[in-house]
Amino acid sequence: MTGIDPYSYASFGVAMSIGLSTIGAAWGILLTGSSLLGAAVKAPRISSKNLISIIFCEAVAIYGVIMSIILINKFSAGSPDSGTQAQRMFSGFSLFWAGLTVGLSNLFCGVCVGIVGSACALADAQKAELFVKILIVEIFGSALGLFGVIVGIIQSTDGRMP
């Protein structure tokens, strides 16, 4: 593992943060959108208010973009010739794992929000009073991605490239 340049690890962490977050958001939009369109055939009234589920899925991608900006600022602060090898390896691994943590948590968050958003659309088409109750569950599912961002920020705190 020490034969690979630490800047490669850091770059891969940044890529995983934005890439997996975007895939999670797209997957959630796919799950929610298809159920929303199908349920809107039966009850057209649900199409506008259930767009909040799509917005929650888009927020997952925004979490990844924000974390990528934070990580790339830590990454571009250093130069390959400065600091010791141990400092560069620590920083590279720190940024790699922070990016991977954020990316995976947002991937799972996007799927979670998509499944709950799909259930919200279908339940709202059946009984309108269930919308707010399921929306609260969807908010808690969306918090998973925010927790991942917080953990990623904590992981990358000392990860500034020398």
Salt bridges, closest charged atoms under 4 A:
ASP124 OD1 - ARG45 NH1 3.39
ASP124 OD1 - LYS49 NZ 3.54
GLU129 OE2 - LYS127 NZ 3.73
